[in-house]
């Protein structure tokens, strides 16, 4: 179940790019008047990141402990993002 080298590096690049996209999106959403749409888009990107890191694990490219640590961090971001989305939906409902 080894991933060919070119796929391994492609997946690594996509994960890195995805992380930067999420960071950029969080900062953009912070100052945006249309937060909810951006936050929901970021939630999708975070879900993609979850699956990409799972691929790393499934192809034995990262150790179990490292995978668990990465998933813990992703889940923490997801919890914060989910709370922010919930807050924005509540805010839209009130207006």
N, CA, C and O atoms as CSV, one atom per row, in Angstrom:
chain,resi,resn,atom,element,x,y,z
A,1,UNK,N,N,0.811,-1.208,0.000
A,1,UNK,CA,C,0.000,0.000,0.000
A,1,UNK,C,C,0.850,1.265,0.000
A,1,UNK,O,O,0.481,2.258,0.627
A,2,UNK,N,N,1.949,1.240,-0.676
A,2,UNK,CA,C,2.792,2.425,-0.750
A,2,UNK,C,C,2.321,3.291,-1.907
A,2,UNK,O,O,1.938,2.802,-2.970
A,3,UNK,N,N,2.363,4.565,-1.667
A,3,UNK,CA,C,1.965,5.539,-2.675
A,3,UNK,C,C,3.189,5.878,-3.517
A,3,UNK,O,O,4.263,6.099,-2.958
A,4,UNK,N,N,3.064,5.925,-4.842
A,4,UNK,CA,C,4.207,6.326,-5.656
A,4,UNK,C,C,4.718,7.704,-5.237
A,4,UNK,O,O,3.961,8.558,-4.777
A,5,UNK,N,N,6.017,7.888,-5.409
A,5,UNK,CA,C,6.681,9.105,-4.935
A,5,UNK,C,C,6.020,10.381,-5.453
A,5,UNK,O,O,5.821,11.325,-4.689
A,6,UNK,N,N,5.678,10.418,-6.744
A,6,UNK,CA,C,5.072,11.634,-7.295
A,6,UNK,C,C,3.714,11.925,-6.654
A,6,UNK,O,O,3.362,13.089,-6.459
A,7,UNK,N,N,2.952,10.884,-6.325
A,7,UNK,CA,C,1.658,11.088,-5.658
A,7,UNK,C,C,1.854,11.540,-4.217
A,7,UNK,O,O,1.103,12.370,-3.706
A,8,UNK,N,N,2.868,10.986,-3.576
A,8,UNK,CA,C,3.156,11.356,-2.193
A,8,UNK,C,C,3.468,12.844,-2.101
A,8,UNK,O,O,2.948,13.533,-1.224
A,9,UNK,N,N,4.305,13.338,-2.989
A,9,UNK,CA,C,4.659,14.755,-2.959
A,9,UNK,C,C,3.486,15.633,-3.378
A,9,UNK,O,O,3.313,16.730,-2.847
A,10,UNK,N,N,2.688,15.165,-4.318
A,10,UNK,CA,C,1.497,15.911,-4.733
A,10,UNK,C,C,0.525,16.046,-3.563
A,10,UNK,O,O,-0.013,17.127,-3.322
A,11,UNK,N,N,0.305,14.967,-2.848
A,11,UNK,CA,C,-0.586,15.003,-1.692
A,11,UNK,C,C,-0.035,15.936,-0.620
A,11,UNK,O,O,-0.785,16.708,-0.022
A,12,UNK,N,N,1.266,15.870,-0.375
A,12,UNK,CA,C,1.899,16.773,0.593
A,12,UNK,C,C,1.730,18.228,0.201
A,12,UNK,O,O,1.441,19.075,1.046
A,13,UNK,N,N,1.909,18.520,-1.082
A,13,UNK,CA,C,1.725,19.894,-1.566
A,13,UNK,C,C,0.279,20.344,-1.406
A,13,UNK,O,O,0.018,21.481,-1.011
A,14,UNK,N,N,-0.653,19.459,-1.709
A,14,UNK,CA,C,-2.076,19.819,-1.573
A,14,UNK,C,C,-2.446,20.088,-0.119
A,14,UNK,O,O,-3.207,21.009,0.175
A,15,UNK,N,N,-1.909,19.287,0.780
A,15,UNK,CA,C,-2.184,19.492,2.203
A,15,UNK,C,C,-1.613,20.825,2.658
A,15,UNK,O,O,-2.281,21.587,3.356
A,16,UNK,N,N,-0.377,21.105,2.262
A,16,UNK,CA,C,0.254,22.373,2.637
A,16,UNK,C,C,-0.522,23.552,2.068
A,16,UNK,O,O,-0.786,24.521,2.779
A,17,UNK,N,N,-0.888,23.477,0.798
A,17,UNK,CA,C,-1.665,24.543,0.168
A,17,UNK,C,C,-3.015,24.699,0.867
A,17,UNK,O,O,-3.470,25.818,1.103
A,18,UNK,N,N,-3.649,23.580,1.195
A,18,UNK,CA,C,-4.930,23.623,1.896
A,18,UNK,C,C,-4.828,24.307,3.245
A,18,UNK,O,O,-5.715,25.068,3.631
A,19,UNK,N,N,-3.744,24.035,3.964
A,19,UNK,CA,C,-3.540,24.686,5.262
A,19,UNK,C,C,-3.411,26.195,5.107
A,19,UNK,O,O,-3.998,26.959,5.873
A,20,UNK,N,N,-2.639,26.615,4.114
A,20,UNK,CA,C,-2.490,28.057,3.870
A,20,UNK,C,C,-3.806,28.682,3.417
A,20,UNK,O,O,-4.123,29.809,3.798
A,21,UNK,N,N,-4.571,27.957,2.606
A,21,UNK,CA,C,-5.883,28.460,2.171
A,21,UNK,C,C,-6.822,28.644,3.362
A,21,UNK,O,O,-7.560,29.625,3.438
A,22,UNK,N,N,-6.784,27.695,4.281
A,22,UNK,CA,C,-7.627,27.801,5.476
A,22,UNK,C,C,-7.195,28.987,6.323
A,22,UNK,O,O,-8.037,29.744,6.805
A,23,UNK,N,N,-5.900,29.154,6.506
A,23,UNK,CA,C,-5.398,30.300,7.276
A,23,UNK,C,C,-5.812,31.613,6.625
A,23,UNK,O,O,-6.317,32.513,7.297
A,24,UNK,N,N,-5.598,31.720,5.313
A,24,UNK,CA,C,-6.006,32.929,4.584
A,24,UNK,C,C,-7.505,33.170,4.727
A,24,UNK,O,O,-7.939,34.299,4.955
A,25,UNK,N,N,-8.286,32.112,4.593
A,25,UNK,CA,C,-9.734,32.233,4.682
A,25,UNK,C,C,-10.211,32.670,6.052
A,25,UNK,O,O,-11.146,33.463,6.164
A,26,UNK,N,N,-9.575,32.159,7.095
A,26,UNK,CA,C,-9.955,32.564,8.454
A,26,UNK,C,C,-9.684,34.045,8.678
A,26,UNK,O,O,-10.496,34.753,9.275
A,27,UNK,N,N,-8.545,34.500,8.198
A,27,UNK,CA,C,-8.217,35.921,8.355
A,27,UNK,C,C,-9.134,36.799,7.516
A,27,UNK,O,O,-9.548,37.871,7.957
A,28,UNK,N,N,-9.450,36.348,6.314
A,28,UNK,CA,C,-10.357,37.105,5.453
A,28,UNK,C,C,-11.752,37.162,6.070
A,28,UNK,O,O,-12.385,38.218,6.087
A,29,UNK,N,N,-12.227,36.030,6.575
A,29,UNK,CA,C,-13.565,35.981,7.180
A,29,UNK,C,C,-13.656,36.888,8.401
A,29,UNK,O,O,-14.700,37.483,8.671
A,30,UNK,N,N,-12.575,36.984,9.119
A,30,UNK,CA,C,-12.577,37.819,10.330
A,30,UNK,C,C,-12.972,39.258,10.025
A,30,UNK,O,O,-13.647,39.904,10.827
A,31,UNK,N,N,-12.551,39.757,8.870
A,31,UNK,CA,C,-12.800,41.155,8.521
A,31,UNK,C,C,-13.887,41.328,7.468
A,31,UNK,O,O,-14.121,42.440,6.994
A,32,UNK,N,N,-14.549,40.241,7.100
A,32,UNK,CA,C,-15.561,40.293,6.050
A,32,UNK,C,C,-16.946,40.577,6.623
A,32,UNK,O,O,-17.262,40.217,7.757
A,33,UNK,N,N,-17.760,41.235,5.802
A,33,UNK,CA,C,-19.155,41.441,6.209
A,33,UNK,C,C,-20.003,40.207,5.866
A,33,UNK,O,O,-21.083,40.023,6.427
A,34,UNK,N,N,-19.521,39.371,4.956
A,34,UNK,CA,C,-20.213,38.136,4.553
A,34,UNK,C,C,-19.489,36.924,5.141
A,34,UNK,O,O,-18.996,36.069,4.405
A,35,UNK,N,N,-19.431,36.861,6.435
A,35,UNK,CA,C,-18.666,35.823,7.120
A,35,UNK,C,C,-19.203,34.411,6.878
A,35,UNK,O,O,-18.428,33.483,6.647
A,36,UNK,N,N,-20.507,34.249,6.929
A,36,UNK,CA,C,-21.098,32.915,6.905
A,36,UNK,C,C,-20.715,32.125,5.653
A,36,UNK,O,O,-20.331,30.960,5.755
A,37,UNK,N,N,-20.814,32.738,4.487
A,37,UNK,CA,C,-20.460,32.033,3.249
A,37,UNK,C,C,-19.004,31.606,3.257
A,37,UNK,O,O,-18.676,30.490,2.853
A,38,UNK,N,N,-18.138,32.484,3.713
A,38,UNK,CA,C,-16.713,32.159,3.752
A,38,UNK,C,C,-16.421,31.057,4.765
A,38,UNK,O,O,-15.609,30.168,4.509
A,39,UNK,N,N,-17.082,31.120,5.903
A,39,UNK,CA,C,-16.852,30.115,6.938
A,39,UNK,C,C,-17.334,28.740,6.489
A,39,UNK,O,O,-16.687,27.733,6.775
A,40,UNK,N,N,-18.457,28.691,5.795
A,40,UNK,CA,C,-18.957,27.408,5.296
A,40,UNK,C,C,-18.024,26.835,4.235
A,40,UNK,O,O,-17.823,25.622,4.171
A,41,UNK,N,N,-17.459,27.700,3.410
A,41,UNK,CA,C,-16.469,27.264,2.425
A,41,UNK,C,C,-15.218,26.718,3.121
A,41,UNK,O,O,-14.651,25.712,2.696
A,42,UNK,N,N,-14.803,27.383,4.180
A,42,UNK,CA,C,-13.645,26.919,4.950
A,42,UNK,C,C,-13.926,25.574,5.616
A,42,UNK,O,O,-13.029,24.741,5.744
A,43,UNK,N,N,-15.142,25.371,6.028
A,43,UNK,CA,C,-15.518,24.102,6.644
A,43,UNK,C,C,-15.351,22.947,5.655
A,43,UNK,O,O,-14.917,21.858,6.031
A,44,UNK,N,N,-15.692,23.191,4.406
A,44,UNK,CA,C,-15.506,22.186,3.354
A,44,UNK,C,C,-14.017,21.919,3.148
A,44,UNK,O,O,-13.601,20.767,3.026
A,45,UNK,N,N,-13.217,22.981,3.110
A,45,UNK,CA,C,-11.766,22.810,2.941
A,45,UNK,C,C,-11.167,22.027,4.096
A,45,UNK,O,O,-10.253,21.225,3.898
A,46,UNK,N,N,-11.670,22.251,5.287
A,46,UNK,CA,C,-11.186,21.520,6.452
A,46,UNK,C,C,-11.547,20.037,6.342
A,46,UNK,O,O,-10.756,19.172,6.717
A,47,UNK,N,N,-12.726,19.754,5.834
A,47,UNK,CA,C,-13.142,18.360,5.643
A,47,UNK,C,C,-12.256,17.674,4.604
A,47,UNK,O,O,-11.888,16.511,4.769
A,48,UNK,N,N,-11.919,18.389,3.544
A,48,UNK,CA,C,-10.998,17.850,2.537
A,48,UNK,C,C,-9.653,17.545,3.179
A,48,UNK,O,O,-9.054,16.505,2.906
A,49,UNK,N,N,-9.179,18.443,4.026
A,49,UNK,CA,C,-7.913,18.242,4.733
A,49,UNK,C,C,-7.967,16.985,5.606
A,49,UNK,O,O,-6.984,16.249,5.698
A,50,UNK,N,N,-9.097,16.743,6.235
A,50,UNK,CA,C,-9.268,15.517,7.041
A,50,UNK,C,C,-9.056,14.273,6.185
A,50,UNK,O,O,-8.354,13.343,6.582
A,51,UNK,N,N,-9.669,14.269,5.015
A,51,UNK,CA,C,-9.547,13.115,4.129
A,51,UNK,C,C,-8.136,12.979,3.567
A,51,UNK,O,O,-7.633,11.867,3.411
A,52,UNK,N,N,-7.506,14.093,3.267
A,52,UNK,CA,C,-6.139,14.031,2.749
A,52,UNK,C,C,-5.176,13.462,3.785
A,52,UNK,O,O,-4.306,12.657,3.453
A,53,UNK,N,N,-5.330,13.877,5.032
A,53,UNK,CA,C,-4.450,13.330,6.065
A,53,UNK,C,C,-4.768,11.854,6.314
A,53,UNK,O,O,-3.880,11.074,6.657
A,54,UNK,N,N,-6.015,11.482,6.142
A,54,UNK,CA,C,-6.373,10.068,6.273
A,54,UNK,C,C,-5.681,9.244,5.188
A,54,UNK,O,O,-5.257,8.115,5.434
A,55,UNK,N,N,-5.571,9.813,3.992
A,55,UNK,CA,C,-4.852,9.114,2.919
A,55,UNK,C,C,-3.393,8.885,3.297
A,55,UNK,O,O,-2.844,7.811,3.049
A,56,UNK,N,N,-2.763,9.900,3.899
A,56,UNK,CA,C,-1.376,9.733,4.351
A,56,UNK,C,C,-1.267,8.541,5.297
A,56,UNK,O,O,-0.349,7.728,5.190
A,57,UNK,N,N,-2.203,8.454,6.208
A,57,UNK,CA,C,-2.203,7.364,7.181
A,57,UNK,C,C,-2.489,6.023,6.505
A,57,UNK,O,O,-1.804,5.035,6.770
A,58,UNK,N,N,-3.492,5.987,5.638
A,58,UNK,CA,C,-3.870,4.737,4.972
A,58,UNK,C,C,-2.743,4.167,4.118
A,58,UNK,O,O,-2.625,2.950,3.972
A,59,UNK,N,N,-1.920,5.039,3.557
A,59,UNK,CA,C,-0.798,4.588,2.738
A,59,UNK,C,C,0.495,4.462,3.544
A,59,UNK,O,O,1.589,4.391,2.985
A,60,UNK,N,N,0.344,4.435,4.861
A,60,UNK,CA,C,1.484,4.249,5.769
A,60,UNK,C,C,2.587,5.280,5.571
A,60,UNK,O,O,3.772,4.964,5.681
A,61,UNK,N,N,2.192,6.510,5.280
A,61,UNK,CA,C,3.164,7.582,5.088
A,61,UNK,C,C,3.394,8.370,6.373
A,61,UNK,O,O,4.354,9.135,6.468
A,62,UNK,N,N,2.519,8.188,7.360
A,62,UNK,CA,C,2.719,8.782,8.683
A,62,UNK,C,C,2.359,7.740,9.743
A,62,UNK,O,O,1.531,6.857,9.516
A,63,UNK,N,N,2.996,7.868,10.894
A,63,UNK,CA,C,2.757,6.936,12.000
A,63,UNK,C,C,1.395,7.207,12.639
A,63,UNK,O,O,0.827,8.289,12.495
A,64,UNK,N,N,0.896,6.215,13.335
A,64,UNK,CA,C,-0.405,6.322,14.002
A,64,UNK,C,C,-0.445,7.501,14.963
A,64,UNK,O,O,-1.411,8.263,14.974
A,65,UNK,N,N,0.603,7.653,15.771
A,65,UNK,CA,C,0.637,8.743,16.755
A,65,UNK,C,C,0.583,10.103,16.073
A,65,UNK,O,O,-0.110,11.015,16.525
A,66,UNK,N,N,1.319,10.221,14.990
A,66,UNK,CA,C,1.335,11.495,14.257
A,66,UNK,C,C,-0.033,11.776,13.640
A,66,UNK,O,O,-0.514,12.909,13.675
A,67,UNK,N,N,-0.654,10.747,13.077
A,67,UNK,CA,C,-1.987,10.903,12.492
A,67,UNK,C,C,-2.991,11.338,13.554
A,67,UNK,O,O,-3.796,12.240,13.322
A,68,UNK,N,N,-2.944,10.696,14.715
A,68,UNK,CA,C,-3.864,11.057,15.796
A,68,UNK,C,C,-3.654,12.498,16.243
A,68,UNK,O,O,-4.617,13.213,16.520
A,69,UNK,N,N,-2.406,12.921,16.312
A,69,UNK,CA,C,-2.105,14.298,16.710
A,69,UNK,C,C,-2.637,15.289,15.675
A,69,UNK,O,O,-3.236,16.305,16.031
A,70,UNK,N,N,-2.416,14.989,14.397
A,70,UNK,CA,C,-2.899,15.860,13.320
A,70,UNK,C,C,-4.424,15.951,13.361
A,70,UNK,O,O,-4.989,17.038,13.243
A,71,UNK,N,N,-5.085,14.807,13.528
A,71,UNK,CA,C,-6.548,14.801,13.578
A,71,UNK,C,C,-7.071,15.577,14.780
A,71,UNK,O,O,-8.108,16.235,14.700
A,72,UNK,N,N,-6.352,15.498,15.889
A,72,UNK,CA,C,-6.743,16.259,17.078
A,72,UNK,C,C,-6.704,17.754,16.777
A,72,UNK,O,O,-7.620,18.490,17.142
A,73,UNK,N,N,-5.639,18.200,16.109
A,73,UNK,CA,C,-5.524,19.617,15.757
A,73,UNK,C,C,-6.609,20.035,14.771
A,73,UNK,O,O,-7.212,21.098,14.919
A,74,UNK,N,N,-6.855,19.200,13.768
A,74,UNK,CA,C,-7.899,19.501,12.785
A,74,UNK,C,C,-9.262,19.564,13.472
A,74,UNK,O,O,-10.073,20.437,13.162
A,75,UNK,N,N,-9.512,18.655,14.391
A,75,UNK,CA,C,-10.790,18.659,15.117
A,75,UNK,C,C,-10.945,19.907,15.972
A,75,UNK,O,O,-12.046,20.444,16.088
A,76,UNK,N,N,-9.856,20.373,16.571
A,76,UNK,CA,C,-9.918,21.609,17.360
A,76,UNK,C,C,-10.275,22.798,16.471
A,76,UNK,O,O,-11.094,23.639,16.842
A,77,UNK,N,N,-9.654,22.859,15.301
A,77,UNK,CA,C,-9.982,23.927,14.350
A,77,UNK,C,C,-11.444,23.798,13.937
A,77,UNK,O,O,-12.164,24.794,13.862
A,78,UNK,N,N,-11.882,22.567,13.669
A,78,UNK,CA,C,-13.265,22.324,13.276
A,78,UNK,C,C,-14.265,22.735,14.343
A,78,UNK,O,O,-15.335,23.259,14.032
A,79,UNK,N,N,-13.921,22.501,15.590
A,79,UNK,CA,C,-14.796,22.901,16.694
A,79,UNK,C,C,-14.937,24.413,16.749
A,79,UNK,O,O,-16.042,24.940,16.881
A,80,UNK,N,N,-13.811,25.104,16.647
A,80,UNK,CA,C,-13.835,26.573,16.661
A,80,UNK,C,C,-14.599,27.117,15.458
A,80,UNK,O,O,-15.410,28.035,15.583
A,81,UNK,N,N,-14.328,26.537,14.296
A,81,UNK,CA,C,-14.992,26.972,13.072
A,81,UNK,C,C,-16.496,26.709,13.156
A,81,UNK,O,O,-17.300,27.557,12.767
A,82,UNK,N,N,-16.870,25.544,13.661
A,82,UNK,CA,C,-18.285,25.218,13.821
A,82,UNK,C,C,-19.000,26.178,14.755
A,82,UNK,O,O,-20.146,26.559,14.512
A,83,UNK,N,N,-18.321,26.567,15.824
A,83,UNK,CA,C,-18.909,27.542,16.758
A,83,UNK,C,C,-19.101,28.889,16.091
A,83,UNK,O,O,-20.116,29.555,16.296
A,84,UNK,N,N,-18.130,29.286,15.296
A,84,UNK,CA,C,-18.202,30.569,14.594
A,84,UNK,C,C,-19.354,30.543,13.596
A,84,UNK,O,O,-20.104,31.513,13.483
A,85,UNK,N,N,-19.494,29.430,12.870
A,85,UNK,CA,C,-20.591,29.288,11.907
A,85,UNK,C,C,-21.938,29.356,12.628
A,85,UNK,O,O,-22.860,30.037,12.179
A,86,UNK,N,N,-22.037,28.652,13.734
A,86,UNK,CA,C,-23.279,28.658,14.517
A,86,UNK,C,C,-23.617,30.072,14.981
A,86,UNK,O,O,-24.776,30.485,14.932
A,87,UNK,N,N,-22.614,30.803,15.427
A,87,UNK,CA,C,-22.813,32.188,15.871
A,87,UNK,C,C,-23.315,33.053,14.719
A,87,UNK,O,O,-24.231,33.856,14.895
A,88,UNK,N,N,-22.718,32.891,13.545
A,88,UNK,CA,C,-23.106,33.694,12.388
A,88,UNK,C,C,-24.516,33.343,11.916
A,88,UNK,O,O,-25.268,34.227,11.505
A,89,UNK,N,N,-24.878,32.068,11.971
A,89,UNK,CA,C,-26.242,31.666,11.594
A,89,UNK,C,C,-27.252,32.266,12.562
A,89,UNK,O,O,-28.317,32.727,12.152
A,90,UNK,N,N,-26.917,32.259,13.835
A,90,UNK,CA,C,-27.793,32.849,14.850
A,90,UNK,C,C,-27.930,34.351,14.613
A,90,UNK,O,O,-29.014,34.917,14.747
A,91,UNK,N,N,-26.819,34.980,14.260
A,91,UNK,CA,C,-26.818,36.423,13.992
A,91,UNK,C,C,-27.695,36.736,12.776
A,91,UNK,O,O,-28.439,37.717,12.785
A,92,UNK,N,N,-27.608,35.904,11.731
A,92,UNK,CA,C,-28.436,36.101,10.529
A,92,UNK,C,C,-29.913,35.886,10.849
A,92,UNK,O,O,-30.780,36.573,10.311
A,93,UNK,N,N,-30.186,34.937,11.719
A,93,UNK,CA,C,-31.562,34.634,12.101
A,93,UNK,C,C,-32.187,35.805,12.851
A,93,UNK,O,O,-33.376,36.084,12.700
A,94,UNK,N,N,-31.381,36.488,13.660
A,94,UNK,CA,C,-31.886,37.609,14.458
A,94,UNK,C,C,-32.124,38.867,13.633
A,94,UNK,O,O,-32.938,39.710,14.009
A,95,UNK,N,N,-31.419,39.000,12.510
A,95,UNK,CA,C,-31.571,40.225,11.709
A,95,UNK,C,C,-32.603,40.083,10.633
A,95,UNK,O,O,-32.843,41.026,9.880
